[in-house]
Amino acid sequence: MQIRVSTGSAAVLGKKQIRLQEKPTTIYLLAHGECRGDCGFCPQARSFQGDKKWLSRVSWPLYELEELFPPGGLGKPLAEIKRICIQTILEPDWSQKLISAVRYLKSLPYLKDIPISASCRPVNIRQAESLLAAGIDRLGIPLDVATGELFQRIKGGSFSAVYSTLVETAKAFPGRISTHLIIGLGESEEEAARLIQTLAQEGITTALFALTPVLGTRLAKYSPPSRASYRRLQALRYLLAQGREVDLMFDSAGRITSFGYPKTELFELLSDGAAFQTSGCPGCNRPYYNERPGEVPYNYPRPLSAGEISQALAELGK
């Protein structure tokens, strides 16, 4: 089976000789094929004008799955790898391909203790159940977009249908379901915040992404979100994930002006910097998925330094 792997993951597996400033702690795989979807932000979209080896700003070289993970072993330890994540595309046999890949990976003794996540769009709870039964630890069912109107325009299809499947699946398999939310697609900060709150109430883990405009996509001329807005949404997601009560207030432009805590208390709750690290499944750090090395990250792929924490907290109020 042919499959794509992120360049950083390929380096960790010894398939690419490149210097990594930050190593991924998850091996990221991407299904190979022609996607029938047409998400306006995605280089895998059928309308994309460019090389399909890209996803966000990361290149994904093509390998045989058995080449990446040989039956006889890698010849090197995977001590730093906490998870394998498989990103699917919309093609007729995507679920069969995914199940075959998962079963192969699960058959390898040296991967037996590494959990597998999958990002996909099951059509109903029965399909989700079959995927989890095949050996998938966690399912990510991506909404990507914060409102129904934007969903229709940017992704196509029904927001409510995907949301209903997401919620139903989360109720059936508590603690094993997540979603992706891309910030910067035209939603207001309040719209994103309200959705993050609702998802938390449903027991759904939200992984936050910042829009990365890619040349050749329909949204190539969009701008990434402001870092201040992104920091506030990161703080909200983190507080909810920690079981904290929040009482949000917004200004006339829809920006969060209060979380219901005095500033000193809020900063104390966020003082370890964990809110500003990559969110999603345990063990996922996605280095440089939304930014280039040398830029201030939207999602830090590691614990923050004291200076970085101070900067992130200062950005909250900008």
C-alpha positions as a printed NumPy array, in Angstrom:
array([[  0.   ,   0.   ,   0.   ],
       [  1.337,   3.436,  -0.94 ],
       [  1.062,   6.157,   1.66 ],
       [  2.482,   9.625,   2.247],
       [  4.454,  10.609,   5.319],
       [  5.323,  14.073,   6.582],
       [  8.917,  15.062,   5.917],
       [  9.667,  15.365,   9.633],
       [  8.22 ,  11.919,  10.291],
       [ 10.25 ,  10.49 ,   7.407],
       [ 13.38 ,  11.902,   9.039],
       [ 12.493,  10.305,  12.382],
       [ 12.014,   6.963,  10.594],
       [ 15.423,   7.327,   8.911],
       [ 14.04 ,   7.839,   5.395],
       [ 15.143,  11.465,   5.062],
       [ 18.47 ,  12.967,   6.083],
       [ 17.461,  16.413,   7.283],
       [ 18.182,  18.411,  10.404],
       [ 15.126,  18.855,  12.606],
       [ 14.96 ,  21.783,  14.985],
       [ 11.958,  20.142,  16.631],
       [ 11.245,  16.445,  16.186],
       [  7.679,  15.221,  15.795],
       [  6.475,  13.025,  18.625],
       [  3.816,  11.522,  16.351],
       [  4.409,   9.802,  13.001],
       [  2.072,  11.54 ,  10.549],
       [  0.766,   9.561,   7.575],
       [ -1.466,  10.756,   4.724],
       [ -3.55 ,   8.575,   2.412],
       [ -2.43 ,   8.614,  -1.231],
       [ -5.038,   9.101,  -3.943],
       [ -7.411,  11.606,  -5.517],
       [ -9.565,  13.391,  -2.978],
       [-13.155,  14.084,  -4.037],
       [-13.416,  16.869,  -1.514],
       [-12.793,  20.483,  -2.411],
       [-11.887,  22.212,   0.845],
       [-10.761,  25.711,  -0.041],
       [ -7.723,  25.639,   2.243],
       [ -6.387,  22.194,   1.287],
       [ -3.71 ,  21.204,  -1.258],
       [ -5.398,  17.792,  -1.552],
       [ -8.596,  19.417,  -2.88 ],
       [ -9.695,  18.515,  -6.394],
       [ -9.475,  22.197,  -7.441],
       [ -5.919,  22.628,  -6.106],
       [ -3.501,  23.911,  -8.725],
       [ -0.199,  22.389,  -7.71 ],
       [  1.705,  19.352,  -6.463],
       [ -0.416,  17.054,  -4.282],
       [  2.583,  16.229,  -2.096],
       [  1.631,  19.172,   0.144],
       [ -0.684,  19.467,   3.132],
       [ -0.643,  22.826,   4.895],
       [  2.988,  23.974,   4.541],
       [  4.423,  20.457,   4.976],
       [  5.568,  18.195,   2.129],
       [  4.557,  14.526,   2.265],
       [  6.794,  12.198,   0.207],
       [  5.312,   8.915,  -1.038],
       [  6.425,   5.469,   0.197],
       [  5.163,   1.934,   0.449],
       [  3.773,   1.398,   3.939],
       [  5.936,  -1.726,   4.275],
       [  8.982,   0.374,   3.4  ],
       [  8.262,   2.849,   6.175],
       [  7.507,   0.098,   8.683],
       [  9.274,  -3.107,   7.585],
       [  8.003,  -6.406,   9.022],
       [ 11.492,  -7.134,  10.381],
       [ 11.763,  -3.874,  12.314],
       [ 13.249,  -0.435,  11.841],
       [ 16.694,  -1.118,  13.212],
       [ 16.304,   1.9  ,  15.503],
       [ 14.223,   2.634,  18.601],
       [ 11.089,   4.757,  18.484],
       [ 11.375,   5.87 ,  22.085],
       [ 10.286,   9.454,  21.373],
       [  7.264,   8.476,  19.282],
       [  4.029,   8.597,  21.261],
       [  1.483,   8.028,  18.486],
       [  0.842,   7.322,  14.799],
       [ -1.751,   9.49 ,  13.045],
       [ -3.297,   8.654,   9.669],
       [ -5.003,  11.417,   7.678],
       [ -7.517,  10.121,   5.141],
       [ -8.912,  11.746,   2.001],
       [-12.4  ,  11.504,   0.531],
       [-12.267,   8.619,  -1.923],
       [-14.673,   5.691,  -2.391],
       [-12.598,   3.097,  -0.529],
       [-11.03 ,   5.313,   2.14 ],
       [-12.322,   3.278,   5.085],
       [-11.083,  -0.039,   3.652],
       [ -7.657,   1.484,   2.999],
       [ -7.55 ,   2.89 ,   6.512],
       [ -8.523,  -0.399,   8.135],
       [ -5.923,  -2.289,   6.069],
       [ -3.198,   0.162,   7.091],
       [ -4.172,  -0.007,  10.767],
       [ -4.268,  -3.8  ,  10.782],
       [ -0.835,  -3.968,   9.187],
       [  0.655,  -1.532,  11.691],
       [ -0.98 ,  -3.363,  14.587],
       [  0.53 ,  -6.652,  13.366],
       [  4.079,  -5.361,  13.909],
       [  5.417,  -6.275,  17.366],
       [  7.579,  -3.151,  17.625],
       [  4.503,  -0.908,  17.209],
       [  2.224,  -2.778,  19.608],
       [  2.445,  -0.135,  22.334],
       [  2.04 ,   2.892,  20.037],
       [ -1.577,   4.1  ,  19.753],
       [ -2.999,   4.999,  16.347],
       [ -5.224,   7.98 ,  15.605],
       [ -7.102,   8.617,  12.383],
       [ -8.546,  11.797,  10.929],
       [-11.524,  10.87 ,   8.786],
       [-15.192,  11.497,   8.151],
       [-17.326,   8.437,   8.964],
       [-20.813,   8.694,   7.538],
       [-22.474,   7.206,  10.611],
       [-21.751,   5.715,  14.011],
       [-21.619,   2.158,  12.636],
       [-18.708,   3.049,  10.371],
       [-16.965,   4.801,  13.251],
       [-17.43 ,   1.695,  15.382],
       [-15.833,  -0.513,  12.708],
       [-12.829,   1.811,  12.509],
       [-12.308,   1.796,  16.264],
       [-12.722,  -1.978,  16.341],
       [ -9.944,  -2.314,  13.755],
       [ -7.439,  -0.936,  16.275],
       [ -7.755,   2.843,  16.064],
       [ -7.288,   4.448,  19.476],
       [ -8.84 ,   7.838,  18.695],
       [-10.923,   9.209,  15.83 ],
       [-10.678,  12.806,  14.672],
       [-13.795,  13.882,  12.772],
       [-12.856,  17.309,  11.407],
       [-15.305,  20.174,  11.327],
       [-12.502,  22.579,  10.349],
       [-14.981,  25.461,   9.967],
       [-16.861,  27.176,  12.807],
       [-20.21 ,  27.967,  11.159],
       [-22.625,  26.272,   8.798],
       [-22.534,  29.072,   6.244],
       [-18.736,  29.065,   6.08 ],
       [-18.688,  25.266,   6.007],
       [-20.901,  25.212,   2.919],
       [-18.793,  27.828,   1.169],
       [-15.325,  26.519,   2.088],
       [-15.776,  22.752,   2.377],
       [-19.121,  21.992,   0.753],
       [-21.743,  19.709,   2.217],
       [-23.64 ,  19.906,   5.468],
       [-22.131,  21.216,   8.695],
       [-25.078,  19.851,  10.665],
       [-24.633,  16.329,   9.244],
       [-20.943,  16.194,  10.179],
       [-21.627,  17.773,  13.558],
       [-24.403,  15.28 ,  14.322],
       [-22.129,  12.327,  13.519],
       [-19.371,  13.882,  15.633],
       [-21.61 ,  14.318,  18.676],
       [-23.291,  10.925,  18.324],
       [-19.934,   9.197,  18.048],
       [-18.526,  11.089,  21.033],
       [-21.462,   9.956,  23.169],
       [-20.993,   6.343,  22.099],
       [-17.207,   6.348,  22.573],
       [-16.396,   8.857,  25.328],
       [-12.822,  10.092,  25.469],
       [-11.941,   8.751,  22.01 ],
       [-13.343,  11.42 ,  19.674],
       [-11.818,  14.735,  18.647],
       [-12.282,  17.356,  15.96 ],
       [-10.174,  19.961,  14.158],
       [-10.994,  23.655,  14.061],
       [ -9.074,  25.986,  11.753],
       [ -8.986,  29.602,  12.913],
       [ -8.898,  32.307,  10.251],
       [-11.541,  31.101,   7.78 ],
       [-13.796,  34.129,   8.199],
       [-15.431,  33.259,  11.511],
       [-15.594,  35.771,  14.33 ],
       [-13.684,  35.053,  17.506],
       [-17.019,  34.738,  19.292],
       [-18.299,  32.143,  16.802],
       [-15.167,  30.048,  17.279],
       [-15.32 ,  30.44 ,  21.058],
       [-18.963,  29.401,  21.29 ],
       [-18.275,  26.304,  19.204],
       [-15.26 ,  25.353,  21.346],
       [-17.459,  25.664,  24.436],
       [-20.184,  23.493,  22.922],
       [-17.71 ,  20.826,  21.824],
       [-16.211,  20.702,  25.317],
       [-19.675,  20.213,  26.796],
       [-20.143,  17.245,  24.437],
       [-16.869,  15.678,  25.604],
       [-15.124,  16.31 ,  22.289],
       [-11.438,  17.235,  22.191],
       [-10.728,  20.23 ,  19.955],
       [ -7.426,  20.491,  18.096],
       [ -6.783,  24.091,  17.071],
       [ -5.057,  25.002,  13.818],
       [ -4.205,  28.403,  12.366],
       [ -5.058,  28.894,   8.71 ],
       [ -1.98 ,  28.5  ,   6.543],
       [ -2.724,  30.022,   3.119],
       [ -1.19 ,  27.78 ,   0.433],
       [ -0.545,  28.954,  -3.117],
       [ -2.899,  27.178,  -5.522],
       [ -5.769,  26.748,  -3.05 ],
       [ -8.965,  28.788,  -3.213],
       [ -8.019,  30.527,   0.041],
       [ -4.478,  31.366,  -1.007],
       [ -5.118,  35.099,  -0.573],
       [ -6.574,  34.786,   2.924],
       [ -4.494,  35.985,   5.868],
       [ -3.577,  33.85 ,   8.88 ],
       [ -5.415,  34.772,  12.101],
       [ -3.993,  37.355,  14.439],
       [ -1.832,  35.763,  17.063],
       [ -3.747,  37.623,  19.789],
       [ -7.067,  36.123,  18.737],
       [ -5.503,  32.683,  18.425],
       [ -3.967,  32.951,  21.92 ],
       [ -7.349,  33.8  ,  23.438],
       [ -8.957,  30.783,  21.77 ],
       [ -6.07 ,  28.584,  22.918],
       [ -6.582,  29.839,  26.456],
       [-10.305,  29.078,  26.257],
       [ -9.749,  25.573,  24.897],
       [ -7.209,  24.861,  27.634],
       [ -9.347,  26.153,  30.503],
       [-12.291,  24.044,  29.332],
       [-10.076,  20.979,  28.91 ],
       [ -8.921,  21.473,  32.505],
       [-12.539,  21.463,  33.678],
       [-12.548,  25.173,  34.496],
       [-15.726,  27.214,  34.386],
       [-15.547,  30.197,  32.067],
       [-17.814,  33.219,  31.798],
       [-16.982,  34.819,  28.479],
       [-17.524,  38.458,  27.607],
       [-17.008,  39.931,  24.14 ],
       [-16.585,  43.4  ,  22.676],
       [-18.594,  44.755,  19.748],
       [-16.162,  43.119,  17.284],
       [-16.674,  39.694,  18.863],
       [-13.288,  39.577,  20.605],
       [-13.034,  37.932,  24.018],
       [-12.58 ,  40.583,  26.697],
       [-12.987,  38.379,  29.776],
       [-12.895,  34.707,  30.714],
       [-14.591,  35.398,  34.033],
       [-11.34 ,  35.553,  36.002],
       [ -9.306,  38.521,  37.259],
       [ -6.248,  39.017,  35.063],
       [ -3.811,  37.888,  37.747],
       [ -5.761,  34.684,  38.355],
       [ -6.119,  34.009,  34.642],
       [ -2.384,  34.42 ,  34.1  ],
       [ -1.704,  32.101,  37.037],
       [ -3.936,  29.423,  35.46 ],
       [ -1.991,  29.783,  32.201],
       [  1.43 ,  30.26 ,  33.786],
       [  2.941,  26.913,  32.729],
       [  2.408,  27.726,  29.031],
       [  0.637,  24.443,  28.294],
       [ -2.315,  26.306,  26.768],
       [ -0.107,  27.47 ,  23.923],
       [  1.318,  24.076,  22.999],
       [ -0.12 ,  21.949,  20.211],
       [ -3.601,  20.681,  21.033],
       [ -5.188,  17.426,  19.927],
       [ -4.528,  13.782,  20.725],
       [ -2.02 ,  12.957,  23.486],
       [  1.505,  12.92 ,  22.084],
       [  0.755,  15.133,  19.057],
       [  3.045,  18.14 ,  18.571],
       [  2.874,  18.907,  14.783],
       [  6.123,  20.952,  14.502],
       [  5.913,  23.818,  11.996],
       [  2.591,  22.72 ,  10.551],
       [  1.316,  26.309,  10.687],
       [  4.544,  28.307,  10.58 ],
       [  8.149,  28.195,   9.429],
       [ 11.168,  27.605,  11.691],
       [ 12.227,  30.917,  13.193],
       [  8.686,  32.298,  13.414],
       [  6.8  ,  32.594,  16.686],
       [  4.653,  29.452,  16.661],
       [  0.896,  29.493,  16.84 ],
       [  1.216,  26.024,  18.395],
       [  4.433,  25.393,  20.301],
       [  5.655,  21.814,  19.657],
       [  7.365,  21.634,  23.074],
       [  7.173,  23.215,  26.536],
       [  7.617,  26.975,  26.407],
       [ 10.477,  28.898,  27.967],
       [  9.732,  31.527,  30.596],
       [ 10.193,  34.258,  27.994],
       [  7.864,  32.546,  25.544],
       [  5.193,  32.181,  28.224],
       [  5.443,  35.884,  29.03 ],
       [  5.152,  36.764,  25.355],
       [  2.12 ,  34.486,  24.82 ],
       [  0.351,  35.944,  27.861],
       [  1.073,  39.468,  26.642],
       [ -0.398,  38.572,  23.241],
       [ -3.715,  37.627,  24.851],
       [ -4.644,  41.271,  25.297],
       [ -3.442,  42.702,  22.007]])
